[in-house]
């Protein structure tokens, strides 16, 4: 199991009903020296994950599955783990399906048919971001929390992966939502384009696909609004910015 201490093998759960695709990717995973397990329907996948949720370093999840579809599986996995990285694989071209998948907890998606090399690259990029999050969580604490961002209304700590608005914890932030909020909050009122956020938060190009940013912003805003006024603002035609000047204690 790779919990990012260096030298251990990444452990992947691939949830895919097409055994030919699983066999093909199994060869690529083996070449990368990753340990892969496979589930072929939604019910089997959820049960496998429930048995040992802390064992998995990465999940690839097909959208079209027998038993339970990928949306249901993603939602149930997220109820168990807020942090395990999920890449959704979908043959659907519908924008609404892809955005819904991200809203249900996936961190990224790859559209079928895909190049195995592309999927491997996406896995590596998402894995790097997860490594950074775990490294921050494992930093030595010195009595009080260190806040990377601290204003009169807002506080954010990378070491605890927590953010507070008006003294209230913003609940259930996924790794990507936290990274997105941190990126914006570190430069208050600076406007970031979607392309900039894709590069800074996801650490690679999405080839012009900006729906990933919009879907994560939507979920992040919903969580912020549970505790206080909206601090992520849309700059029409440009992108997004962090502005907590309207927040009040």
N, C-alpha and C positions, 0 to 999 in steps of 0.2 A: 504494500500500500504506500502510495506517495503522498505523505503529508508535508512535502516540500522541505524536508531536511537535507535533500541532496543525495543522489545515488539510488534512491528507491524507484521502483517501477510504478508508473501511473496505472491506476486500475479503472477501466472503462466498462460501463454497462451500456451496451447497444441494444435498443428496443426497436426491432425491425422485423416485420412479418415476411419479408422477401428473403429467403435463405440464400439466394444467389448473391444479393447485396451484402448480407452478413458475412458470407464466406470470402467474398472479395475484400471487404474491409478488414476481416480477420488477418489476411495476409499482410496488409499494410500496417496494421497494429503490431503484428509480430516483428516486422522489419524495424519498427520504432522501439522495439523491446518494451511494449506496453502489455499489460495483462487485460484481456478482454473477456467479458461474459456476455451472453446473448439471451434476450427474451423475445418471444415471437408473438405474443399477444398482450393486451393491456393488463389483464388480470394477473398474469404471470409476472409481468414487470413490477407491478405495485407490490406483490408478495415478496419478490426477490429484494426489492429495495427495503421493505419493512424489516426483513430479517437482519440486515446489517447496514443501516443507513450511514454509519460513519466510515464504512469501508470504501465508498466510491469517491473517486476524484473527478469523474466526468461522466455525463450521461448524454448519449445521442438518442433522440426520440422521434420516431416516425409519426406523422400526423394521422395517417390512415391505418388503424389497427383493428383486428377483431377483438371482441370482448369489451374493452373500453378503448375509446379513441384517444389520440394523443393529447387532446385538450384536457380530458378527464384525468389522464395519467399525470400530466404536468401539474395540475391543480392538487392532486392527492400527494404527490412527491413534495410539493412546496408546503403542504400542511405539516409534513414531517421534518423537512430541512429547508431553511431559508437560503442556504449558502451553496449547496452542491450545484456546480455549473451544468446548465442544460442547453444543448444545441438541438433545435427542432429540425427534422428533415421532412420536407413536404413536397408532394408532386402537384399541389394546387397552385394555380397562378393568381388566385383571388387575393387582392390586397387585404380584404377584411379578415380572411383566414390567417394570414401571416401576422397582422397586427394583433388579432385576438390571441394567437399563440404566445406572443410576447407579453401580452397583458396577463395571461394565465401563468406566467412565471418563467418562460424560456428566456435565456440570456441572448440568444442569437438564433438565426435560422439559415438553412442552406436549402435551396430549391432543387428538386430532382428534375431531370438527371443531373448529377453532379460529378465533378472530377474527384477521385479519391485524394489527390494531392491538395485540392482546395479544402476538403473537409479536414485533412490532417493539419493544414495551416490554420484553419479556424480553431481547431482544438488546441493547438499550441498557443495561439494568441489568448484564448480565454483562460487557459491554464496559467499563463504568465500573470494575468490580472488576479487570479485566485491566489497565486503565490504571494503577490504583493500584499493582499489583504491579510493573509495568515501571518506574514512577517510583521505587519503592523500590530496585529492582535497580540503577538508574542513579545513585543517590546517590553523591557523592564519598566515597571511602574514605580514612581517615586512619591508615594503618599497621596498626592492629588492628581486628578486627571490633567493631562496636558491637552489643551485645546488648540488645534491647528487654526481654527477660525473662531473669533470671539468678539461679538458686538454686544450692545446693550440688550438686544432682543434674541440673539442667535448664538449657539455654540456648537462646534463640531470637533470630535476627537477621532483621529485615525487609529489610535491605540485601542480604543474600545469599540470603534465602528458605530458610534452613536452620534445623533444630532438632536439638539433641543431648540425649540422655539417657544419663547416666553416661559422658559423653565420647564416645558413639557416635552417628554421624549417623543420624537416622531417615530411612530411604531413600525416594526416589521420591514425595515429597509432591506432589500436584497443587495447583494454586492454591487451590482451595476447601478442601482438607484443611489446607493451611498456614493459611489465614485462620481456619478454624474452631479450630485448635489455638491460634493466637495470641489469639483472642478469649477463649477459656477460660483460657489461661495468664496473661493480663494481670491477671486477678482470681482468684488461687488460692482455692479452696474456696468461692467464690461459686457458687450454683446458678443456672443459666440454664435457663429453660423453652425448649421447642422453638420457640415463637412468637418469643421474644426472639432466638434464634439465627438464625431465618429473616430477621428484620429487620436484624440486625447484620452477618451474613455475606453474605446474598444481596441485601440492600439493597432489598427490596421484599416485599410480602405474597404468600404462597403460598395465600391463601384457605383457611387451615385445614389444608392438606396438609403433614403433618409427616414423611412418609416420607422426604423428601429429607434431613432432618437425620439420621434413624436410619441411612440407607444410608451417608452419609459418615462418621458416627461408627464404624460397623462397619469400614469400610476403614481409617480412621485407626488404630483399635485394632490391627488386624492388623499394620500397619507398625510401630507402637510396640512390640508384643510381639516383634518380630524383634531388638530391641536391649536390652530391659529390661522391668521390671515395668510393669503397667498404670497409667497416670496419668490416664486419663479415666474417671471414676466415674459410674455411674448413680444418681440419687436417685429412687427409685421413686415414680411418681405426680407427679413435678415436672419433672425434666429431667436435666441433666448438669453436672458440675463437674470442674475440674482439681485434682488433689491428688497431689503427688509425694513426700509424706512417707514413703512406704514404699519409695521407691527407695534403692538403696545403691550406693556406688562399688565 
